[in-house]
Amino acid sequence: MNLTPSARQRRYHPAEFKAQLITLCQQPGASVAGVALAHGVNANLLRRGIRQQAGSMPRSAPPLVPIELAAPVTVPTNDALSLEITTRSARVTIHRPASRVDSCARLLGRWLK
């Protein structure tokens, strides 16, 4: 009896069959190994097919989620500066525009000398 090893040939699977297996793998609860075993293909080759298909598909941008922004809080501005000085015998109140804070500072400096 003469046994000669025959040349091993690769299996050919049509693209539709591969796409069907990849779709089955994407079903909830399905495992790549289980799908491969049920259809008589190598699980590693099936995983490679899944990666190749994912790489050939254009990635879509994540969906934009609308957000609501609160209205900006506006703080009322008071453009007046009020300085009140109280001593034992007198009370002095000075009202000046906030743009003239430098003159109030000089006045207070002289007062405290």
C-alpha positions in Angstrom: 0.0 0.0 0.0 1.5 3.3 -1.1 0.3 6.3 0.9 1.6 9.6 -0.4 0.6 12.8 1.4 -1.7 14.8 -0.8 -1.3 18.5 -1.1 -3.5 20.3 1.3 -5.8 22.8 -0.3 -7.2 25.9 1.3 -10.9 26.2 1.6 -12.6 28.9 -0.3 -15.6 30.6 1.2 -17.6 33.1 -0.9 -17.9 36.7 0.4 -21.6 36.2 1.0 -20.9 33.3 3.4 -18.2 35.3 5.2 -20.6 38.3 5.6 -23.3 36.0 6.9 -20.9 34.6 9.6 -19.8 38.0 10.6 -23.4 39.1 10.9 -24.1 36.0 13.1 -21.1 37.0 15.3 -22.6 40.4 15.9 -25.8 39.1 17.3 -26.3 39.5 21.1 -25.1 36.5 23.0 -23.2 35.0 20.0 -19.5 34.0 20.3 -17.1 34.0 17.5 -15.8 30.5 18.5 -19.4 29.2 18.7 -20.3 30.5 15.2 -17.0 29.2 13.7 -17.5 25.8 15.2 -21.1 25.5 14.0 -20.1 26.4 10.5 -16.8 24.4 10.3 -14.4 27.4 10.0 -11.4 28.4 12.0 -12.3 30.9 14.7 -9.0 32.8 14.2 -9.8 33.3 10.5 -13.3 34.4 11.4 -11.9 37.0 13.8 -9.5 38.2 11.1 -12.5 38.6 8.7 -14.3 40.6 11.4 -11.3 42.9 11.8 -10.9 43.3 8.1 -14.5 44.2 7.7 -14.3 46.7 10.5 -11.2 48.3 9.0 -12.8 48.7 5.6 -15.9 50.4 6.9 -15.7 54.1 7.3 -16.0 55.2 10.9 -18.9 57.4 11.6 -18.7 60.3 13.9 -20.3 59.8 17.2 -23.8 61.3 17.4 -24.1 64.8 18.7 -26.0 65.1 21.9 -27.9 68.4 22.4 -27.0 70.2 25.6 -28.9 73.0 27.3 -26.9 75.9 28.5 -28.3 77.9 31.4 -28.7 81.6 30.7 -25.7 83.5 31.9 -26.1 85.0 35.3 -25.9 88.8 35.1 -24.7 90.5 38.2 -26.0 94.1 38.4 -23.1 96.4 38.4 -22.9 99.4 40.6 -20.7 102.0 39.1 -20.6 104.0 42.3 -18.1 103.7 45.1 -19.2 104.5 48.6 -16.7 105.2 51.4 -18.0 105.8 54.9 -15.6 106.9 57.7 -16.9 107.1 61.3 -15.0 108.6 64.2 -16.1 109.5 67.7 -17.4 112.8 66.7 -18.1 112.6 63.0 -19.4 110.4 60.2 -18.2 111.1 56.7 -19.7 109.4 53.6 -18.1 109.9 50.2 -19.8 108.8 47.0 -17.6 108.7 43.9 -17.8 106.9 40.5 -15.9 103.6 40.4 -13.7 105.0 37.7 -12.3 107.5 40.2 -11.2 104.9 42.8 -7.7 106.4 42.7 -8.9 109.8 44.1 -10.7 108.0 46.9 -7.5 106.1 47.7 -5.5 109.3 47.9 -8.1 110.9 50.1 -8.2 108.0 52.4 -4.4 107.9 52.6 -4.3 111.6 53.6 -7.1 111.2 56.1 -5.3 108.3 57.9 -2.0 110.2 58.2 
